[in-house]
């Protein structure tokens, strides 16, 4: 698995129990198990939900699934 797939999978897993749709950045951070401190790691790359959230804008919302969140974040991160 490459870095993109690893991070995407970890985001999807972290949001597996989240209630969708997610309408705001605050709701998204609250949906992660450890909030903004939830961490995804692949090799030397480590990113928190709080850091990843800075890549998003209100135009990215609403999110309708964990896959939608993960795909948007990895795309905006250039992974």
N, C-alpha and C positions, 0 to 999 in steps of 0.2 A: 504494500500500500504506500502511495506517495504522501507527501505532507498535506496536500489539498484534501485527499480522501480521508486521511487520519483526522484532521481538524474538523472536517465536515461531519464525520461520523461521531466524534466526541460531542459536538454541538447538538446533533440530533438526539443522542443518548441523554444528554443533560436536560433536554426539553421534552423528553418522552412523556412525562406526566403533566405537562403544562396545559392549561385551558386556552384553546384558541377560539376566536381570533384574538390576537394581541394588538392593541390599538395604540399604545404609547411606549416610548423608551423606558419609562419607569415600570410599566407592566412587564416589559421584556426582561429587565434586570431582575424583577421580583419573581419571574418564572424559573430562573436558574436556581439550582439547589443551594448554592452558597452566595446568591445574589451577584453583585459586581465582582466578588472575589473568586467565583467559579473559574477554574483554570483548565485550559486545553493545552496539550503539549505534543509535539511531533519532532523528534530529534532535538536539535538545539532551539527550536522555535517554541516559545511559551507565551500564551496570550490569555489575559483574563477577560471575562465577559464585559467588565467595565471598559477595558481598552478597545475591545471589538465594537462595543456600542458607540464609541466615538466615530466610527466609520459610517454610521447610519444617519439618515436625515428623516424628517417627518414624511417626506415623499416616499420612503420605503415602507411605511405602514399603511394599512394593517398587514400583519402576518397571519396566514391561515394555517400554517403547519410548521413543525420543527424543520422539515426539509427546506421549506421556503426561507426560514431564518438562516439556516446553515449555508444554503446556496448564495444568498445575498451577501453574507459576511465574507465568505471565501472569495467571491468575485470582487468585492470592494477592497479586500486586502491584497488582491493581485496574486492569489495562490493558484 
